[in-house]
């Protein structure tokens, strides 16, 4: 199922300005035209496949596009969205993706436009820290892996906890192994570049075709002041990333 959302033109009431009907009509027409082009692409890539596909054209009306996408996503097994365009101002798109991650309650794969590997979800790097969000991500990733596929579990510790005995990482690796998944476990020290950079680096070294992490495990204030691996990977990842929350 692929929902395309026709957004309404929002007018902020604090701005005292008259907007002629032609502006609304032009904006609506551009949204409809863009949706038609997206439908052509969707039909081109799905008509010969044997899985069930459905195109939905939704109108946001008084809701935001994120509200309507979240509404459709809640009944999906997994959600796939594109990452922002590195050559454009992608702040609005990042906010849209963040809203789906936070409120849909479903695993979301964000795929960069440059990704063209022959495989997907057969060798997954899993960021692990023992939190509820990381647990969701690990088991969502396990649902994609089949017997003989690879899981690389990475725990990034700060310096004072380096070398501590972490039984949860070993337990998780054992759980994956019970499903016939070829599992490796690595622990590294948190470096200045951050957890996102460590995940990207380890994924490259392991030859992974996907990264899976728990998303927004901290408060909004922590994310804003200190930063979060979620935003780092939304801004910069050469691989599709599975975000779970």
Secondary structure by P-SEA (a helix, b strand, c coil): cbbbbbccccccccccccccaaaaaaaaaaaaaaaaaaaaaaaaaccccccbbbbbbbbcccccaaaaaaaaaccccbbbbbcccccccaaaaaaaaaaaaacccbbbbbbbccccccccccbbbbbbcccaaaaaaaaaaaaaccccbbbbbbbbbcccccccccaaaaaaaaaaaaaccbbbbbbbccccccaaaaaaaaaaaacccbbbbbcccccaaaaaacccaaaaaaacccbbbbbcc
